[in-house]
Each structure stands twice: as C-alpha cells, then as structure tokens.
Amino acid sequence: MADAAPSAQELNSGTKPVDERYRLDEAKLEAWLKANVEGFQGPLEIRQFKGGQSNPTYQLVTPNQRYVLRRKPPGKLLPSAHAVDREYRVIEALGRTGFPVAKAYALCMDEDVIGTIFYVMDSVDGRILWDLTLPDSQPNDRRAIYQAQIETLARLHNTDYEAIGLGDYGKPGNYFSRQIDRWTKQYKASETSSIASMNRLMEWLPATTPTDDDRTSIVHGDYRLDNMILHPTEPRVAAVLDWELSTLGNPLADFSYFLMHWVMPGGERTSLGGIADPKAWGIPTIEEAVEQYCALTGRSGLPDLDWYFAYNLFRLAGICQGIVGRVRDGTAASAHAQTMEARVPILADAALSFAKKAGA
C-alpha cells in the first residue's frame, strides 16, 4: 500500500539496464563482493529492477547465483529516510531465528564503493501474487494464503526482539504519537499544495491518540501481499521483503495496516472492495482475520478499529506525498512516482471519514 519501496511484485516483474542516474562502479563493486560475500564468484552482470519508488534495487547475476543489492539513493533526501543499514540489520537478525526473510550477506557503509551505502541479500525464488483477489487460486487456497500472511505477521510480533539483539531498534512506548509526528513533518517537508483533510487530521490525530500501553514488538511498517514471496507450490510465506519502515512499535499498527485492504478507498489497487462476497471467494472477513490474529498473539480482542484506519490512511497519504516531494527534488527512483500526487487527497479524505466515525 505504501509504495515506499519496491514490492515483491516489482522486484520480480523484470529488470532493465541500470539507469544512468544510478550507475555503479562495477569494478569496485565486484572487488567488494569478492572480499565480503562468502562464496561469491564472478563474472558479474548488473541489472536494475523495474518499479520501486525509494531505494534503487539491483539484480546481481553470476554464473552460480543471483543476489539483490539495495542502496541508498544519491542526492537530497528526507531525514531518516532510506535507512538501508536498518533494513539489513533487521533481516539479518530475523534470519537467525528462521523467520522468512531473504538471507542477508553483507552491509557496506563505505560510500566510496558505489557512492552510497548498500547491502546485499539473497534472491528468493517463489510466487509473486500482486492481485489481492488471487484470481488464479481456488477459494481454499485463497483462504490458506491469507491465513499464512496473518500467521507470519503474528510470528513477527511474537518474536523476542531483545533476544536477537534488536533491543535498541526503536523506542518503546508512545509509538503512535511519534509516528504521527514523523509523518506530519515529512508531509510538510514534501507538501506541494494545501489539502484541507490533511490539515484537519494533523490536528485531530495527535489529540486523540490511544493510550499506547500495548505490548511492543518489531513492526514491519508496510506488511502487504506484494511485499512478500510465497513458496512456489505451498500457501506459505517464503520471504517478507521491504523492511525500510520497520522499527520497534505497537503491533496493532502493523496488523491494522494489513486490515486496510478491506477498507481502502474504491479504485485503489490494494482494495478488496470489488469482491461482492469475500467469504465465498475464500478471503477471510475482517472479523475472521482479527480472530485468527488474536488467537495467535494471546489477545481477547481488539479495540475499535476506526481510529487505527484513520491513522493508517493518514500515514499512507504522508508516504505518497513524500514520493511526490522526491520527484520534485529529483531523487525518486521511478517516474511512475508522479502519479502518487493524485492519491494523496483521496487517502486523506478517506482517513477523515474514519476519523469522523471515531468521533472527530
């Protein structure tokens, strides 16, 4: 939903020659790979993945193996954005627990190698399912895939982050307040026109934030179907991708974001609103999704979701506006990002409608 970084769909939709703006010093990179990636053997061919709005992402092809390289883009950047070193840290730590992530090989903090910091991970084979309606699956398979997504998210939230060395990966407590402040600042830094509903939300959300006394967990920040790769034949998550927005925070932010598929504005590609009878189609209802997640995480139920939906739509609007700002500043990784501008007021208006349901 966020379009903040390449989705699994985009990562597997093909490659192209490397954009001139993001060209790498191939000789320096290959020398670094030989020195830092166990088992690496050239010769090396470099391609750039199509799509993606944030961190330029490359396919590294060798005779024996394929890798993925994610780098911080060059140029003017928003504060705290494009933290590929954080991405590397979390996937490396989770990989040691057996959680489904791509194998992390190495992180390079030396900007002299390719111009910015970067990391290298494994290229994971599997199915890429972009269409949330899963038109090529049978109802039982659809249900199993959705249940696998929920189970994997619950597994993330149940992970003992301190035990795997991520105790300082974020600040415990006040998660929603800090997130609202972050996205408000980034929205304002990228603002290209005044949107009344965004202005109202920037006042209302901080004043109505729920008491953040829930448990703390690793949160993914952009957990959606097209940010994961499924096993080639089984309804099982093989790898969760795009950890750019991950941190320590309130797990309800992650889970309510996943539930946004059921309530997104009509016309959004991430909306399930076009299915007349999701249950007959094999897709769980919101109530069923909540029941499964609560059973897996030891909860008796969830609070009213309207505030969380308002928050998530506001956050999405802020992320989209950030992409618009990067187009303005010349640092967006895809010209397609220009289409984000039209989404911002739609998302903001939808957020305000949920805010009104929650008492705004």
Secondary structure, DSSP 8 states (H G I E B T S, - for coil): ---SS--HHHHTS-EES--GGG---HHHHHHHHHHHSTT-----EEEEES--SSS-EEEEE-SS-EEEEEE--SS---TT---HHHHHHHHHHHHTTT-S---EEEEE--TTTTSS-EEEEE---SB----TT-TTS-HHHHHHHHHHHHHHHHHHHHS-TTTTT-TTSS-SS-HHHHHHHHHHHHHHHH--S--HHHHHHHHHHHHH-----S--EEE-SS--GGGEEE-SSSSSEEEE---TT-EEE-HHHHHHHHGGGGT--TT-TT--TT-S-HHHHT---HHHHHHHHHHHHT-S----SHHHHHHHHHHHHHHHHHHHHHHHHT--S-GGGGGHHHHHHHHHHHHHHHHHHTT-
